[in-house]
Amino acid sequence: MSSSKDTIQTDWVDNKASFETLELDSRLLRALAKLNFTHPTLVQAKAIPLILQGKDVLARAATGSGKTAAYALPVLEKVLRRKAQQEEEATFSPSSGGASALILVPTRELAAQVTNQLGSLTFYCRKLISVVNVATSTVPALLQGPLLAANPDIIVGTPSRIVEHLSSGTLNLRTSLETLVVDEADLVLSFGYSEDVKSILDYLPRIHQSLLMSATLTQEVDGLKQLMLRNPAILRLEEAEAQAETGEGTGSQLSQYVVNCGEREKFLFLYVILKLQLIRGKILIFVNGIDRCYRVKLFLEQFSIRSCVLNSELPLNSRYHIVEEFNRGVYDYIIATDESDLQQERDSEEKEEEEEEESVETNGVEEVAGEEEEEEEDDKEDDETESEEEDGTEEEQADEANSAPDSKSQVEKKKKKSHRKQDKEYGVSRGVDFVDVAAVVNFDFPASARSYTHRVGRSARGHQKGMSLSFVVPKSEGDKEDRQMRKEKKLRGEELDEVVYARVLEEQASRQREIKPYTFDRKQVEGFQYRMEDALRAVTRVSVREARIKELKSEILHSQRLKTHFEDRPGDLAFLRHDRALHPARVQAHMRNVPKYLMPKITVAGQPAEKERSIGFVPFTKSKNTRKRKTLSAAAKKKQRDPLRTFKARGDGGGGKRPRT
């Protein structure tokens, strides 16, 4: 290792470098060519030589910059070199030694993707290098002992699962480990894994190479750097400065828009955007709750718009399969939650608020208390007005009565209860690699500026263009549903959209990025209002609950099939679709198509609206010279239908009617 820190500052792109100059094994180069990787990214070109030299590295790079391959390639190269050396010394055996590399990731989804990428890079040397993912739910932790006893070369997992195996003795790394990698280090720490990481270090040899990969350099990451790294080479990719100077990179390729609207208008705008394909391509739709996921999905089903749901309640295999199928282009729309990230952001903000409250004067406390009393009075008024209106079925009213918490302790109990059901190691707005995302729609505005950055970072990755569209509900909105949403946010400890949006504007302005208003003529979408109301009225709380249970049961069944049947038949995975309609609500067939008379009123921004066909002047009164139409009375119609009354005899000469008797 070098005696001094090596700080490397570079531009965003390095097109002059090639993988052939990085001294990689020919089998790895063939795998890169098979993956159509022609030139290394900036972080890869700078990090790979440093890692192969044996230096500890701290790499800071944005999402989509290729950090995974930046550490995966040198780790695989070191394993191949060790195998070749053992073969020359006649000490090589498939199960000799032990795991030489340990990769820690924050979420199970990222662990699956890292394992998959390692498998792609070892396409031509799979018989030599074995990789085990201990974070998977396919094999329970109790049954992973035989896999670890086979001494795999690389182990991938979350810190909690690795600590479990190290403490139980099923995993021993004291004599074999050469490289420790912490991917998405800032996210690992924000998920509360700092103690687990420290515990893991106690089970490792004193001399080993450590690599930290992170999108941001926070104080927690700096503390972890002091604990893990020795004389590290710090690789900084100052993409924000490079983008400001050159106009290239993610900052300029991501167009950010915002719409101020009410809660019901969110559904209207989303319906118009998707049904008329105003935004083309694959879209990620973020919401702030699992129930919101299914409500949006059921709403879109009313118009025969198929979408997938991605949340922490689904099994890991189903979540991973949804992401993989989305990347392949099977699905176009994913409705995702990032409740794990939101909870971590909320916890950090609560700590900051507690520190601030200690220094608040009594006058300030009285003012805050007065504001809370006013808000409580407003809530009481809202409750009175809501009780006068009809909220739907009796079951829904019973659910609302049962779901209304009476105190903060009940809210905290419900939070704990809900978190037990959800997967702690779930994460979708960070780390997970979504391919070719055209747009990110923040249907529910995130709870923090950091969460906003992570969400919109799913689009415009690498050198591709993308956009983000965020719905912000102003406090001035007086709709009943808007007040209800604000009340629920208050119970969850979240801030209003306007407060978070102000911080987002400030942060984006510091990066010289602009959030523009999404301008359009709202009168053009008024014609779709009644269709949106009909669809939203059909999506009740009972239907959302039934859809949630039905989806969970179906995905659990699919997960079992993935674990058994589809392991031997990977081609059959194409028949396992996650965007099928749940149909717990009544779907009206006429909602599938958009009437022709509505189409001319909608146009893409920048294009002239289609003119309506002129049919001339139409008077309000009828013309007096219209001819009178003969109308038959009921008696006359009955007479015409009677054959005896209309019968004409041939011999009467006059051809008259039969005389009445």
PyMOL commands that set and color helices and strands:
alter all, ss='L'
color gray80, all
select helices_A, chain A and resi 19-22+26-34+42-52+67-88+108-121+141-143+145-149+159-168+185-190+194-202+219-228+239-246+250-253+263-275+290-301+316-328+339-358+362-388+394-403+408-421+449-456+480-492+497-510+522-538+541-563+565-568+570-575+589-591+599-601+634-641+643-646
alter helices_A, ss='H'
color red, helices_A
select strands_A, chain A and resi 6-9+57-60+101-104+131-133+154-157+179-182+209-214+233-236+254-260+282-287+308-310+333-337+437-442+466-472+515-517
alter strands_A, ss='S'
color yellow, strands_A
deselect
rebuild
show_as cartoon
